[in-house]
Amino acid sequence: MSNSNPSPGTRFKPGQSGNLKGRTKGVKNRSTVVKYWLKAGEVFVNPITEEEQKLTQEDIVTLAQITEAREGNTKAYNALMDSRYGKAVQRNEDKQKVIAEINVNIKKCQEL
């Protein structure tokens, strides 16, 4: 938890806040480092074509997900679909409609 009442010596001065020194020059952002390593090449046996190819780490990871999805891993399939088409968004109105339909079906079952 944050300290809601810090001691006077550790408080920010008026007009001053945050990390004054900031990130050290030359230190790369985490996303920059990840992009760099995902582009790193490697000779790898493509599990789909079964041929040796020079592939990026991103290609290798994607092929691993495809292989998992083909073997029935629905989480791998959903991750591929989300990365390709964007994550599906369910609108609140859709939820309301589904809940209403469920309630109607419950009432029908109770009447039987």
ZIKAMO-V344626 format. One record per backbone hydrogen bond with DSSP energy under -1.0 kcal/mol. CO is the residue of the C=O (numbers start at 1). NH is the residue of the N-H. If there is no record, write none. Layout:
BEGIN
co->CO nh->NH
co->CO nh->NH
END
This chain:
BEGIN
co->7 nh->10
co->13 nh->16
co->24 nh->27
co->29 nh->33
co->30 nh->34
co->31 nh->35
co->32 nh->36
co->33 nh->37
co->34 nh->38
co->35 nh->39
co->38 nh->58
co->40 nh->57
co->42 nh->55
co->44 nh->53
co->46 nh->50
co->51 nh->46
co->53 nh->44
co->55 nh->42
co->56 nh->60
co->57 nh->61
co->58 nh->62
co->59 nh->63
co->60 nh->64
co->61 nh->65
co->62 nh->66
co->63 nh->67
co->64 nh->68
co->65 nh->69
co->66 nh->70
co->67 nh->71
co->68 nh->73
co->69 nh->72
co->72 nh->74
co->73 nh->77
co->74 nh->78
co->75 nh->79
co->76 nh->80
co->77 nh->81
co->78 nh->82
co->79 nh->83
co->80 nh->84
co->81 nh->85
co->82 nh->86
co->91 nh->95
co->92 nh->96
co->93 nh->97
co->94 nh->98
co->95 nh->99
co->96 nh->100
co->97 nh->101
co->98 nh->102
co->99 nh->103
co->100 nh->104
co->101 nh->105
co->102 nh->106
co->103 nh->107
co->104 nh->108
co->105 nh->109
co->106 nh->110
co->107 nh->111
END
